[in-house]
Amino acid sequence: MTSFTISDNELDHIKDQVVVVTGASSGIGLTTLRRILKHGGKVYASDLNPLPSPEVDSVPFSKVDVTDWKQQLELFKSAEKHYGKIDHVFANAGIAPTFSLLEDEVDANGDLLPPNLKTLDVNLTGCLYTVKLGINYLRKNPSGGSIVITASESSFTRFPPVDYTTSKHAVLGLLRSLTHLSPSLPLRINAIAPSWTDTGIVGRGVVAAIGKDNFQSADVPAQSVVLLMADSKKHGELVFSERGRFMDLENGKTGYQEFTARMLGREQGVSGEEAEGKKAFNDLSKMQEVWEPEKAAGEVASA
């Protein structure tokens, strides 16, 4: 796991580049928007809530419920029409926990009610919609671009809120599943994993209980977002941020991927046949060929 620092000069490479941001009206989304503008970039913002001042008067904005595919589609159409291109996408919209699975509410017949899936709908389905649209629109950009998704420290640690933690574990899985896009498409995908951050998702009671000194400002993860966009070498990274400290948890000799390979005894002695199989599976076009016949036969595979 590689520790690093971020300088303002590194973020200046975002100049003149267009970024679509979801969840842009508060928290990490708003602070990232301001960081992009500070370093000369351009933003097309979206949220259910309007932008605050002064951005409300200068930043193009669409009111969007990220769980609604058509609304997100219109967002991307509007952004491309306004700027003529899209260079980066920040899939950031998210909400706080909704259920714990311990609820015992019942309907009029006394039957147990299903859990409220709103947090999963926003944090996961909404993110999937944004990423799919991002891939489609970045394909049109001759220079390619990048997608950054908001994961969390809860993506890789034990954290009590059931639906929130589940959604953020899934977002990390999304990052890992899409790191193989780069060879076949001119785009990069990365994620941020903020530690405790002072945003609207965290209630004031939680801040008081944990202690404000243990929280970071939203500008800390915002810096990591802009760096992942501005640095064309960043791909497949999960950047953890904690009160000014940054770490890439996925890559490098001490990252999760290398650690997992060593733990499973796969760092050495891979046969030629196994290596070729991995290469084929990691190639999206070949993977499609492998899976389509099984789909046609109605077979279901699981891992």
Stockholm file with secondary structure:
# STOCKHOLM 1.0

chainA/1-303         MTSFTISDNELDHIKDQVVVVTGASSGIGLTTLRRILKHGGKVYASDLNPLPSPEVDSVPFSKVDVTDWKQQLELFKSAEKHYGKIDHVFANAGIAPTFSLLEDEVDANGDLLPPNLKTLDVNLTGCLYTVKLGINYLRKNPSGGSIVITASESSFTRFPPVDYTTSKHAVLGLLRSLTHLSPSLPLRINAIAPSWTDTGIVGRGVVAAIGKDNFQSADVPAQSVVLLMADSKKHGELVFSERGRFMDLENGKTGYQEFTARMLGREQGVSGEEAEGKKAFNDLSKMQEVWEPEKAAGEVASA
#=GR chainA/1-303 SS CEEECCCHHHHGGGTTCEEEESSCSSHHHHHHHHHHHHTTCEEEEEESSCCCTTGGGTSCEEECCTTCHHHHHHHHHHHHHHHSCCCEEEECCCCCCCCCSCCCCBCTTSCBCCCCCHHHIIIIIIHHHHHHHHHHHHHTCTTCEEEEEECCGGGTSCCSCHHHHHHHHHHHHHHHHHGGGTTTSSEEEEEEEECSBCSTTSCHHHHHHHCGGGCBCTHHHHHHHHHHHHCTTCCSCEEEEETTEEEECSSSTTSHHHHHHHHTTCSSCCCHHHHHHHHHHHSHHHHHHHHHHHHHTTCCCCC
#=GC SS_cons         CEEECCCHHHHGGGTTCEEEESSCSSHHHHHHHHHHHHTTCEEEEEESSCCCTTGGGTSCEEECCTTCHHHHHHHHHHHHHHHSCCCEEEECCCCCCCCCSCCCCBCTTSCBCCCCCHHHIIIIIIHHHHHHHHHHHHHTCTTCEEEEEECCGGGTSCCSCHHHHHHHHHHHHHHHHHGGGTTTSSEEEEEEEECSBCSTTSCHHHHHHHCGGGCBCTHHHHHHHHHHHHCTTCCSCEEEEETTEEEECSSSTTSHHHHHHHHTTCSSCCCHHHHHHHHHHHSHHHHHHHHHHHHHTTCCCCC
//
